[in-house]
Amino acid sequence: MNKLKRIFALAGAVLLICMYASTLVFALIDSPAASDLLKASIAATILIPVLLYAYILVARLLKNHSENDEDPHNNVL
């Protein structure tokens, strides 16, 4: 499981670097479509990490919640 987390972390870092590079390239290109591509790239650069962070938080909360449900000593009604 630890290797899988490292692979996903590396893939996420590479994805962020590619998004930053594409944002820079779109900012420097003088093309009619460059403005729209730049806006999309900036939005993706902000939204993707935020959504991934939210996913990690929800997964952690659900994991802790399911572990508490399986605890035989937890008899709170």
N, CA, C and O atoms as a GROMACS GRO file, in nm:
protein
  308
    1MET      N    1   0.082  -0.119   0.000
    1MET     CA    2   0.000   0.000   0.000
    1MET      C    3   0.087   0.126   0.000
    1MET      O    4   0.051   0.227  -0.061
    2ASN      N    5   0.201   0.119   0.069
    2ASN     CA    6   0.289   0.234   0.076
    2ASN      C    7   0.349   0.267  -0.060
    2ASN      O    8   0.364   0.384  -0.095
    3LYS      N    9   0.384   0.163  -0.138
    3LYS     CA   10   0.437   0.185  -0.272
    3LYS      C   11   0.333   0.250  -0.362
    3LYS      O   12   0.365   0.336  -0.444
    4LEU      N   13   0.208   0.208  -0.348
    4LEU     CA   14   0.100   0.263  -0.428
    4LEU      C   15   0.080   0.411  -0.397
    4LEU      O   16   0.057   0.491  -0.488
    5LYS      N   17   0.090   0.448  -0.271
    5LYS     CA   18   0.077   0.588  -0.233
    5LYS      C   19   0.191   0.670  -0.293
    5LYS      O   20   0.169   0.782  -0.339
    6ARG      N   21   0.310   0.616  -0.292
    6ARG     CA   22   0.424   0.688  -0.350
    6ARG      C   23   0.408   0.706  -0.500
    6ARG      O   24   0.443   0.811  -0.554
    7ILE      N   25   0.357   0.604  -0.567
    7ILE     CA   26   0.336   0.612  -0.712
    7ILE      C   27   0.232   0.718  -0.743
    7ILE      O   28   0.250   0.799  -0.835
    8PHE      N   29   0.121   0.720  -0.667
    8PHE     CA   30   0.018   0.821  -0.689
    8PHE      C   31   0.069   0.961  -0.657
    8PHE      O   32   0.035   1.056  -0.726
    9ALA      N   33   0.151   0.974  -0.554
    9ALA     CA   34   0.208   1.104  -0.520
    9ALA      C   35   0.300   1.154  -0.631
    9ALA      O   36   0.297   1.271  -0.666
   10LEU      N   37   0.381   1.065  -0.686
   10LEU     CA   38   0.469   1.102  -0.796
   10LEU      C   39   0.389   1.139  -0.919
   10LEU      O   40   0.422   1.237  -0.987
   11ALA      N   41   0.285   1.063  -0.949
   11ALA     CA   42   0.200   1.095  -1.064
   11ALA      C   43   0.131   1.230  -1.045
   11ALA      O   44   0.119   1.307  -1.140
   12GLY      N   45   0.087   1.260  -0.924
   12GLY     CA   46   0.026   1.389  -0.896
   12GLY      C   47   0.124   1.503  -0.912
   12GLY      O   48   0.089   1.608  -0.964
   13ALA      N   49   0.247   1.483  -0.867
   13ALA     CA   50   0.349   1.587  -0.882
   13ALA      C   51   0.381   1.612  -1.029
   13ALA      O   52   0.397   1.727  -1.071
   14VAL      N   53   0.390   1.506  -1.107
   14VAL     CA   54   0.416   1.521  -1.250
   14VAL      C   55   0.299   1.592  -1.318
   14VAL      O   56   0.319   1.677  -1.404
   15LEU      N   57   0.176   1.558  -1.279
   15LEU     CA   58   0.058   1.623  -1.335
   15LEU      C   59   0.058   1.773  -1.303
   15LEU      O   60   0.027   1.854  -1.390
   16LEU      N   61   0.092   1.809  -1.180
   16LEU     CA   62   0.098   1.951  -1.144
   16LEU      C   63   0.206   2.025  -1.222
   16LEU      O   64   0.184   2.137  -1.268
   17ILE      N   65   0.321   1.963  -1.239
   17ILE     CA   66   0.429   2.026  -1.316
   17ILE      C   67   0.385   2.047  -1.460
   17ILE      O   68   0.412   2.152  -1.519
   18CYS      N   69   0.317   1.948  -1.518
   18CYS     CA   70   0.267   1.962  -1.656
   18CYS      C   71   0.162   2.073  -1.666
   18CYS      O   72   0.159   2.146  -1.765
   19MET      N   73   0.076   2.084  -1.566
   19MET     CA   74  -0.025   2.190  -1.569
   19MET      C   75   0.041   2.328  -1.557
   19MET      O   76  -0.001   2.421  -1.626
   20TYR      N   77   0.142   2.341  -1.472
   20TYR     CA   78   0.212   2.469  -1.460
   20TYR      C   79   0.284   2.503  -1.590
   20TYR      O   80   0.281   2.618  -1.634
   21ALA      N   81   0.346   2.404  -1.652
   21ALA     CA   82   0.416   2.427  -1.779
   21ALA      C   83   0.318   2.467  -1.889
   21ALA      O   84   0.346   2.557  -1.968
   22SER      N   85   0.204   2.399  -1.894
   22SER     CA   86   0.106   2.434  -1.996
   22SER      C   87   0.049   2.574  -1.973
   22SER      O   88   0.022   2.646  -2.070
   23THR      N   89   0.032   2.614  -1.848
   23THR     CA   90  -0.014   2.749  -1.818
   23THR      C   91   0.087   2.852  -1.869
   23THR      O   92   0.048   2.953  -1.927
   24LEU      N   93   0.214   2.826  -1.847
   24LEU     CA   94   0.318   2.916  -1.895
   24LEU      C   95   0.320   2.923  -2.047
   24LEU      O   96   0.330   3.031  -2.104
   25VAL      N   97   0.310   2.809  -2.112
   25VAL     CA   98   0.311   2.805  -2.258
   25VAL      C   99   0.191   2.879  -2.315
   25VAL      O  100   0.205   2.956  -2.410
   26PHE      N  101   0.073   2.856  -2.258
   26PHE     CA  102  -0.047   2.923  -2.309
   26PHE      C  103  -0.041   3.074  -2.285
   26PHE      O  104  -0.098   3.151  -2.363
   27ALA      N  105   0.026   3.116  -2.178
   27ALA     CA  106   0.039   3.258  -2.152
   27ALA      C  107   0.132   3.326  -2.253
   27ALA      O  108   0.116   3.444  -2.282
   28LEU      N  109   0.227   3.252  -2.306
   28LEU     CA  110   0.325   3.310  -2.399
   28LEU      C  111   0.285   3.298  -2.545
   28LEU      O  112   0.339   3.370  -2.630
   29ILE      N  113   0.191   3.208  -2.577
   29ILE     CA  114   0.150   3.188  -2.716
   29ILE      C  115   0.058   3.302  -2.759
   29ILE      O  116  -0.030   3.345  -2.684
   30ASP      N  117   0.079   3.350  -2.879
   30ASP     CA  118  -0.008   3.454  -2.934
   30ASP      C  119  -0.099   3.390  -3.039
   30ASP      O  120  -0.068   3.387  -3.158
   31SER      N  121  -0.211   3.339  -2.989
   31SER     CA  122  -0.307   3.269  -3.074
   31SER      C  123  -0.447   3.302  -3.026
   31SER      O  124  -0.466   3.335  -2.908
   32PRO      N  125  -0.547   3.295  -3.115
   32PRO     CA  126  -0.684   3.325  -3.071
   32PRO      C  127  -0.735   3.229  -2.964
   32PRO      O  128  -0.813   3.269  -2.877
   33ALA      N  129  -0.694   3.105  -2.968
   33ALA     CA  130  -0.741   3.005  -2.871
   33ALA      C  131  -0.659   3.006  -2.742
   33ALA      O  132  -0.699   2.944  -2.644
   34ALA      N  133  -0.547   3.076  -2.741
   34ALA     CA  134  -0.458   3.073  -2.625
   34ALA      C  135  -0.524   3.132  -2.501
   34ALA      O  136  -0.501   3.084  -2.390
   35SER      N  137  -0.605   3.232  -2.517
   35SER     CA  138  -0.672   3.294  -2.402
   35SER      C  139  -0.765   3.195  -2.332
   35SER      O  140  -0.762   3.183  -2.210
   36ASP      N  141  -0.845   3.125  -2.410
   36ASP     CA  142  -0.936   3.026  -2.352
   36ASP      C  143  -0.860   2.908  -2.291
   36ASP      O  144  -0.896   2.858  -2.184
   37LEU      N  145  -0.754   2.865  -2.358
   37LEU     CA  146  -0.672   2.757  -2.304
   37LEU      C  147  -0.602   2.798  -2.175
   37LEU      O  148  -0.587   2.718  -2.083
   38LEU      N  149  -0.559   2.924  -2.168
   38LEU     CA  150  -0.495   2.974  -2.048
   38LEU      C  151  -0.594   2.974  -1.931
   38LEU      O  152  -0.559   2.934  -1.820
   39LYS      N  153  -0.716   3.020  -1.955
   39LYS     CA  154  -0.818   3.021  -1.850
   39LYS      C  155  -0.848   2.878  -1.802
   39LYS      O  156  -0.860   2.855  -1.682
   40ALA      N  157  -0.860   2.785  -1.894
   40ALA     CA  158  -0.886   2.646  -1.858
   40ALA      C  159  -0.769   2.586  -1.780
   40ALA      O  160  -0.789   2.511  -1.685
   41SER      N  161  -0.649   2.620  -1.820
   41SER     CA  162  -0.531   2.568  -1.752
   41SER      C  163  -0.520   2.622  -1.611
   41SER      O  164  -0.486   2.548  -1.518
   42ILE      N  165  -0.547   2.750  -1.593
   42ILE     CA  166  -0.543   2.809  -1.458
   42ILE      C  167  -0.651   2.747  -1.370
   42ILE      O  168  -0.627   2.718  -1.253
   43ALA      N  169  -0.770   2.727  -1.426
   43ALA     CA  170  -0.878   2.665  -1.348
   43ALA      C  171  -0.841   2.523  -1.307
   43ALA      O  172  -0.864   2.483  -1.193
   44ALA      N  173  -0.784   2.447  -1.399
   44ALA     CA  174  -0.743   2.310  -1.368
   44ALA      C  175  -0.632   2.308  -1.263
   44ALA      O  176  -0.629   2.220  -1.177
   45THR      N  177  -0.540   2.403  -1.271
   45THR     CA  178  -0.430   2.411  -1.176
   45THR      C  179  -0.481   2.436  -1.034
   45THR      O  180  -0.420   2.394  -0.937
   46ILE      N  181  -0.593   2.505  -1.023
   46ILE     CA  182  -0.651   2.533  -0.892
   46ILE      C  183  -0.746   2.422  -0.849
   46ILE      O  184  -0.740   2.375  -0.735
   47LEU      N  185  -0.834   2.380  -0.938
   47LEU     CA  186  -0.941   2.288  -0.900
   47LEU      C  187  -0.894   2.144  -0.876
   47LEU      O  188  -0.942   2.080  -0.782
   48ILE      N  189  -0.803   2.094  -0.956
   48ILE     CA  190  -0.761   1.954  -0.941
   48ILE      C  191  -0.697   1.928  -0.804
   48ILE      O  192  -0.736   1.831  -0.739
   49PRO      N  193  -0.601   2.008  -0.758
   49PRO     CA  194  -0.547   1.983  -0.623
   49PRO      C  195  -0.652   1.998  -0.512
   49PRO      O  196  -0.650   1.923  -0.415
   50VAL      N  197  -0.742   2.094  -0.527
   50VAL     CA  198  -0.846   2.112  -0.425
   50VAL      C  199  -0.938   1.989  -0.420
   50VAL      O  200  -0.971   1.941  -0.312
   51LEU      N  201  -0.978   1.940  -0.536
   51LEU     CA  202  -1.065   1.822  -0.540
   51LEU      C  203  -0.993   1.698  -0.487
   51LEU      O  204  -1.054   1.616  -0.417
   52LEU      N  205  -0.866   1.682  -0.519
   52LEU     CA  206  -0.790   1.568  -0.468
   52LEU      C  207  -0.776   1.576  -0.316
   52LEU      O  208  -0.785   1.475  -0.247
   53TYR      N  209  -0.753   1.696  -0.263
   53TYR     CA  210  -0.743   1.712  -0.119
   53TYR      C  211  -0.876   1.678  -0.051
   53TYR      O  212  -0.879   1.612   0.053
   54ALA      N  213  -0.986   1.723  -0.111
   54ALA     CA  214  -1.118   1.691  -0.056
   54ALA      C  215  -1.143   1.540  -0.060
   54ALA      O  216  -1.197   1.484   0.036
   55TYR      N  217  -1.104   1.475  -0.168
   55TYR     CA  218  -1.120   1.330  -0.179
   55TYR      C  219  -1.041   1.258  -0.070
   55TYR      O  220  -1.091   1.162  -0.011
   56ILE      N  221  -0.919   1.303  -0.044
   56ILE     CA  222  -0.837   1.240   0.059
   56ILE      C  223  -0.901   1.258   0.196
   56ILE      O  224  -0.903   1.165   0.276
   57LEU      N  225  -0.953   1.378   0.224
   57LEU     CA  226  -1.019   1.402   0.353
   57LEU      C  227  -1.140   1.312   0.372
   57LEU      O  228  -1.159   1.253   0.478
   58VAL      N  229  -1.224   1.302   0.268
   58VAL     CA  230  -1.344   1.219   0.278
   58VAL      C  231  -1.306   1.072   0.294
   58VAL      O  232  -1.366   1.002   0.375
   59ALA      N  233  -1.207   1.026   0.220
   59ALA     CA  234  -1.163   0.886   0.231
   59ALA      C  235  -1.111   0.858   0.371
   59ALA      O  236  -1.139   0.752   0.427
   60ARG      N  237  -1.036   0.950   0.428
   60ARG     CA  238  -0.983   0.932   0.563
   60ARG      C  239  -1.096   0.928   0.666
   60ARG      O  240  -1.094   0.846   0.758
   61LEU      N  241  -1.194   1.017   0.651
   61LEU     CA  242  -1.307   1.019   0.744
   61LEU      C  243  -1.390   0.892   0.734
   61LEU      O  244  -1.432   0.837   0.836
   62LEU      N  245  -1.414   0.846   0.613
   62LEU     CA  246  -1.493   0.724   0.595
   62LEU      C  247  -1.418   0.601   0.646
   62LEU      O  248  -1.479   0.509   0.700
   63LYS      N  249  -1.287   0.600   0.631
   63LYS     CA  250  -1.207   0.488   0.681
   63LYS      C  251  -1.213   0.483   0.833
   63LYS      O  252  -1.231   0.377   0.891
   64ASN      N  253  -1.197   0.599   0.897
   64ASN     CA  254  -1.205   0.605   1.044
   64ASN      C  255  -1.345   0.570   1.091
   64ASN      O  256  -1.360   0.504   1.194
   65HIS      N  257  -1.446   0.612   1.019
   65HIS     CA  258  -1.584   0.582   1.058
   65HIS      C  259  -1.612   0.432   1.048
   65HIS      O  260  -1.676   0.376   1.136
   66SER      N  261  -1.565   0.368   0.942
   66SER     CA  262  -1.590   0.224   0.926
   66SER      C  263  -1.512   0.144   1.029
   66SER      O  264  -1.560   0.040   1.074
   67GLU      N  265  -1.392   0.189   1.066
   67GLU     CA  266  -1.316   0.119   1.170
   67GLU      C  267  -1.385   0.131   1.305
   67GLU      O  268  -1.380   0.037   1.384
   68ASN      N  269  -1.449   0.244   1.333
   68ASN     CA  270  -1.521   0.260   1.459
   68ASN      C  271  -1.645   0.172   1.464
   68ASN      O  272  -1.682   0.124   1.571
   69ASP      N  273  -1.711   0.149   1.350
   69ASP     CA  274  -1.829   0.065   1.346
   69ASP      C  275  -1.796  -0.082   1.372
   69ASP      O  276  -1.879  -0.156   1.425
   70GLU      N  277  -1.676  -0.126   1.335
   70GLU     CA  278  -1.637  -0.264   1.352
   70GLU      C  279  -1.580  -0.292   1.491
   70GLU      O  280  -1.556  -0.408   1.525
   71ASP      N  281  -1.560  -0.192   1.571
   71ASP     CA  282  -1.504  -0.208   1.706
   71ASP      C  283  -1.610  -0.270   1.798
   71ASP      O  284  -1.714  -0.208   1.822
   72PRO      N  285  -1.585  -0.391   1.851
   72PRO     CA  286  -1.686  -0.456   1.936
   72PRO      C  287  -1.705  -0.387   2.070
   72PRO      O  288  -1.808  -0.406   2.135
   73HIS      N  289  -1.607  -0.307   2.114
   73HIS     CA  290  -1.617  -0.239   2.241
   73HIS      C  291  -1.692  -0.106   2.231
   73HIS      O  292  -1.715  -0.039   2.332
   74ASN      N  293  -1.729  -0.068   2.111
   74ASN     CA  294  -1.798   0.058   2.089
   74ASN      C  295  -1.949   0.030   2.089
   74ASN      O  296  -2.007   0.001   1.984
   75ASN      N  297  -2.011   0.038   2.206
   75ASN     CA  298  -2.153   0.005   2.220
   75ASN      C  299  -2.237   0.130   2.243
   75ASN      O  300  -2.339   0.123   2.312
   76VAL      N  301  -2.198   0.240   2.189
   76VAL     CA  302  -2.273   0.365   2.206
   76VAL      C  303  -2.392   0.363   2.112
   76VAL      O  304  -2.377   0.339   1.993
   77LEU      N  305  -2.511   0.388   2.166
   77LEU     CA  306  -2.632   0.390   2.084
   77LEU      C  307  -2.678   0.528   2.060
   77LEU      O  308  -2.779   0.549   1.993
   0.00000   0.00000   0.00000
